[in-house]
Amino acid sequence: MDKAKQKKTGGFSRSPLFAKVHVLFWCLFLASNCMKKPDMTEDDGPVMENNELRNSVTAAWGDFDLLQIKKNEFVAIRQTQEVQSASSTQSKNIRVIREEGLTVCDRLETSDAVAYDFLHQIKEYKDGNQSQQSTTRVHFPPLAKTDSGTAALLFPAVGGKVKPMDEGGTQLISLLHNLNAGLFWILYFMQMCEKTADYDVSCHQLNVTDEIRPAPEDVKNQPQCLGLPDCQMSLKKISFVHILNAVDETTHKMSRQKTLVAFSIAKDLPYLSHLVDYCFTGLMPVGEKGQKILVKVCNELTSFRLGDNSSLTCQTSPN
């Protein structure tokens, strides 16, 4: 890949893949578990500094080293879409869009590297009915054991200064994206507020709170609730308002997209399950008259299993 074309912003090394996801996000509202209708007024409050969000996410997530992932870890995620009118607080049309399961089939360790073998299962729904199903084996290339672990690929630095992400880091980001892994979205959130030549963005109203939440129903049915105290998860919930000013491809005029972003992290859960939910909520134009509807797309953890590095064979289902 041509490293000269890679972008470096605000101390975080941006992968070209993030730019592609950025476009998809604003078109499709890919996202997580949100709450209220965002205030669509122009008064957004002070602009958030780039490092405010990054520091909050880093503190909540903990170690970025992927080598913590264990064999036989499993995570299940459900994506839902909710649509309601911009003038009503009553929810309408909540529907399941997609369900995913990710299992660590194997963890192959040598003296200087670790490689992973994943099973990725996807069910897609249309009009409430399952429309497609796929099962894919995904092989991670060996990840070198270093003092900083795989974090060195994702946050490369020389003499304390960040340098553009190299080919190894870009490949790792691409694999994480293909697996819809929580770490990919965490890295994406951390660079959402960085203005570039392509995107005029700003972020506002950062809010970080602690929350105790019941475990997913499937986990409650497991022996000893898989070790969760009182069968509850301890979360760090982070939200902020994101403003994007861009040229509308239809009208060719500047448009202002205001979106409420919210996600929850539980770093005491298995590594693949750290990101418990994530949501984007915003107004989307529909029809030719410029009417707007409030859309919320959420991804939420529905189950997980602990990894144990045992010799169990990889199954097509965790049950």
C-alpha positions in Angstrom: 0.0 0.0 0.0 1.2 3.6 -0.7 2.1 4.9 2.7 2.2 8.4 1.4 -1.5 8.3 0.9 -2.2 7.4 4.5 -3.5 10.1 6.8 -2.3 11.1 10.2 -4.5 13.3 12.4 -4.3 14.5 15.9 -2.0 11.8 17.3 -4.0 8.9 15.9 -3.0 7.0 12.8 -6.0 6.9 10.5 -6.4 3.8 8.2 -8.0 4.4 4.8 -10.6 1.8 5.8 -11.9 4.1 8.4 -12.7 6.7 5.7 -14.7 4.1 3.8 -16.6 3.1 7.0 -17.2 6.8 7.7 -19.0 7.1 4.3 -21.1 4.0 5.0 -21.9 5.1 8.5 -23.4 8.4 7.4 -25.4 6.6 4.6 -26.6 3.7 6.7 -26.4 4.7 10.3 -24.4 1.6 11.3 -24.4 1.6 15.1 -25.3 0.8 18.8 -27.6 1.1 21.8 -28.9 4.6 22.3 -31.5 6.5 24.2 -33.2 9.8 23.5 -34.0 12.0 20.5 -31.0 14.3 19.9 -31.6 18.0 20.2 -31.3 19.2 16.6 -30.8 22.9 17.4 -27.6 24.8 16.3 -26.5 25.3 20.0 -24.2 22.3 20.4 -22.0 23.7 23.2 -18.2 23.9 23.2 -16.2 21.8 20.7 -14.7 18.8 22.4 -10.9 18.4 22.2 -9.7 15.4 20.2 -8.0 13.8 23.1 -11.0 14.0 25.5 -12.8 11.2 23.8 -9.7 9.2 23.1 -8.6 9.4 26.7 -12.0 8.4 28.0 -12.2 5.4 25.7 -8.7 4.3 26.5 -9.4 4.4 30.2 -12.6 2.4 29.8 -11.3 -0.2 27.4 -8.0 -1.0 29.0 -5.3 -3.0 27.2 -5.5 -2.9 23.4 -3.4 -6.1 22.9 -5.4 -8.6 20.9 -3.2 -11.4 22.3 -5.5 -11.5 25.3 -8.1 -13.3 23.2 -8.5 -16.9 24.2 -9.4 -20.0 22.4 -13.1 -20.9 22.6 -14.2 -17.3 23.3 -17.6 -16.6 21.8 -19.6 -13.4 21.3 -23.1 -12.9 19.9 -24.4 -9.5 18.7 -27.9 -8.4 17.5 -28.4 -5.3 15.3 -31.8 -3.6 15.5 -33.3 -0.6 13.7 -35.8 1.7 15.2 -37.7 4.4 13.2 -40.0 7.1 14.6 -41.3 10.4 13.4 -39.2 13.5 14.2 -42.1 15.0 16.1 -43.1 12.0 18.1 -41.5 10.4 21.1 -43.4 7.1 20.5 -41.2 4.4 19.0 -42.2 2.7 15.8 -41.0 -0.2 13.8 -38.3 -1.8 15.9 -36.9 -4.7 13.9 -34.0 -7.1 13.9 -31.7 -6.5 11.0 -28.8 -8.9 11.7 -27.4 -11.4 14.1 -23.8 -12.4 14.4 -21.7 -14.9 16.3 -17.9 -15.0 16.5 -16.1 -18.0 17.9 -12.3 -18.4 18.4 -11.8 -21.9 17.0 -8.1 -22.0 17.6 -5.2 -20.1 19.1 -1.8 -21.2 17.7 1.1 -20.0 19.7 4.8 -20.1 19.0 7.7 -18.7 21.0 7.4 -15.3 19.2 3.9 -15.1 17.7 0.2 -16.0 18.0 -2.2 -16.8 15.2 -6.0 -17.1 15.4 -8.7 -19.0 13.6 -12.3 -17.6 13.8 -15.7 -18.9 12.9 -18.0 -16.0 11.8 -21.7 -16.7 11.6 -24.2 -14.1 10.2 -28.0 -14.2 9.9 -29.6 -11.3 8.0 -33.3 -10.4 8.2 -35.7 -8.7 5.9 -39.2 -7.7 6.9 -38.9 -9.8 10.1 -37.9 -12.9 8.3 -34.5 -14.5 7.9 -33.2 -13.8 4.4 -29.6 -14.9 4.4 -27.2 -17.0 6.5 -23.5 -17.5 6.1 -20.7 -19.2 8.0 -17.1 -18.3 7.3 -13.7 -19.4 8.7 -11.4 -16.4 9.1 -7.6 -16.9 9.7 -5.6 -14.1 11.4 -2.0 -14.0 10.4 0.6 -14.5 13.2 0.7 -11.5 15.5 4.2 -10.9 16.9 4.7 -11.0 20.7 6.2 -7.7 21.7 6.4 -5.6 24.9 3.5 -3.5 23.6 1.7 -6.4 21.9 -0.6 -5.7 18.9 -1.2 -2.2 20.3 2.1 -1.2 18.5 0.5 -2.0 15.1 -2.6 0.1 15.9 -0.8 3.0 17.6 2.6 3.0 16.0 5.1 5.6 17.4 8.7 6.6 16.9 10.4 8.6 19.6 7.0 9.4 21.1 5.6 10.7 17.8 2.9 8.9 15.9 3.7 7.7 12.4 1.3 6.5 9.7 -0.1 3.0 10.2 2.0 0.5 8.4 0.8 -2.4 6.2 0.6 -4.8 9.2 -1.7 -2.4 11.1 -3.9 -1.7 8.1 -4.3 -5.4 7.5 -5.2 -6.0 11.1 -7.8 -3.2 11.0 -9.3 -4.7 7.9 -9.6 -8.1 9.5 -11.2 -6.6 12.6 -13.7 -4.8 10.4 -14.6 -7.9 8.5 -15.3 -9.7 11.8 -17.4 -6.7 13.1 -15.1 -7.0 16.2 -15.7 -4.6 19.1 -12.1 -3.3 18.9 -12.6 -2.1 15.3 -15.5 0.1 16.4 -13.6 1.4 19.5 -10.8 2.5 17.2 -13.3 4.0 14.8 -15.0 6.0 17.7 -11.6 7.3 18.8 -11.0 9.0 15.5 -14.5 10.2 14.7 -13.9 13.7 16.0 -10.7 14.4 14.0 -11.2 16.9 11.2 -9.5 16.0 7.9 -9.4 17.3 4.4 -12.3 15.0 3.6 -14.5 15.6 6.6 -15.5 18.8 8.4 -16.5 17.4 11.7 -16.8 18.4 15.4 -17.8 16.7 18.6 -19.6 18.1 21.6 -21.2 17.2 24.9 -19.0 14.2 26.0 -20.7 12.3 28.8 -19.1 9.4 30.7 -21.0 7.5 33.4 -20.8 4.2 35.3 -23.7 1.8 35.0 -24.6 -1.6 36.4 -26.7 -3.7 34.0 -28.1 -7.2 34.1 -26.3 -9.9 32.1 -27.9 -11.0 28.8 -30.6 -13.6 29.2 -28.5 -16.3 27.6 -25.7 -15.7 30.1 -28.1 -15.8 33.0 -28.9 -19.4 32.1 -25.2 -20.4 32.2 -23.7 -22.0 35.4 -22.8 -19.3 37.9 -23.7 -16.7 35.3 -20.2 -17.3 33.9 -18.7 -15.7 37.0 -20.5 -12.3 36.9 -21.1 -11.0 40.4 -24.9 -11.0 41.1 -25.2 -11.8 37.4 -24.6 -8.1 36.5 -22.2 -6.3 34.3 -20.2 -3.2 35.3 -20.1 -0.8 32.4 -18.6 2.6 31.4 -21.2 4.3 29.2 -19.8 7.0 26.8 -21.9 9.3 24.6 -21.2 12.5 22.5 -22.8 14.5 19.8 -21.1 14.4 16.4 -21.6 17.1 13.7 -20.8 16.5 10.1 -20.8 19.3 7.5 -20.7 17.9 4.0 -22.0 18.5 0.5 -25.2 16.6 -0.1 -24.7 14.4 -3.2 -28.3 15.0 -4.3 -28.8 18.7 -3.8 -25.0 19.6 -4.1 -25.6 22.0 -1.1 -23.9 22.0 2.2 -25.8 19.9 4.7 -25.4 19.5 8.5 -25.8 16.0 10.0 -26.1 15.8 13.8 -25.9 12.4 15.4 -25.9 11.1 18.9 -23.3 8.4 19.4 -23.4 6.2 22.5 -21.6 3.0 23.5 -20.9 0.9 26.6 -17.7 -0.9 27.6 -17.3 -3.7 30.1 -13.6 -4.5 30.3 -14.1 -7.3 32.9 -15.9 -9.4 30.2 -13.9 -11.6 27.8 -11.9 -9.5 25.3 -14.3 -10.0 22.3 -17.2 -8.9 24.5 -15.7 -5.7 25.9 -18.0 -3.6 23.7 -21.5 -4.4 25.1 -23.4 -2.0 22.9 -23.0 0.9 20.5 -25.6 3.2 18.8 -26.0 6.1 16.5 -29.3 8.2 16.5 -30.1 10.9 14.0 -32.6 12.4 11.5 -32.7 11.0 8.0 -34.4 12.7 5.1 -37.1 10.7 3.3 -39.1 11.4 0.2 -38.9 14.4 -2.1 -40.5 16.9 0.4 -37.6 17.0 2.8 -39.4 15.2 5.6 -37.1 13.7 8.2 -37.5 10.7 10.5 -35.5 9.8 13.5 -33.5 6.6 13.0 -31.6 4.6 15.6 -29.6 1.5 14.7 -28.2 -0.5 17.6 -25.8 -3.3 18.1 -26.1 -5.1 21.4 -24.3 -8.0 23.1 -26.8 -10.9 23.4 -24.4 -13.7 24.7 -20.8 -14.6 25.3 -18.6 -17.4 26.5 -15.4 -17.5 28.4 -12.3 -18.6 26.6 -10.3 -21.5 28.1 -7.6 -22.4 25.6 -8.7 -26.0 25.9 -8.7 -28.5 23.0 -12.4 -28.4 22.3 -13.2 -28.4 18.6 -14.8 -25.3 17.0 -18.6 -25.7 16.8 -21.1 -24.0 14.5 -23.1 -22.9 17.6 -22.1 -22.1 21.2 -25.0 -24.2 22.5 
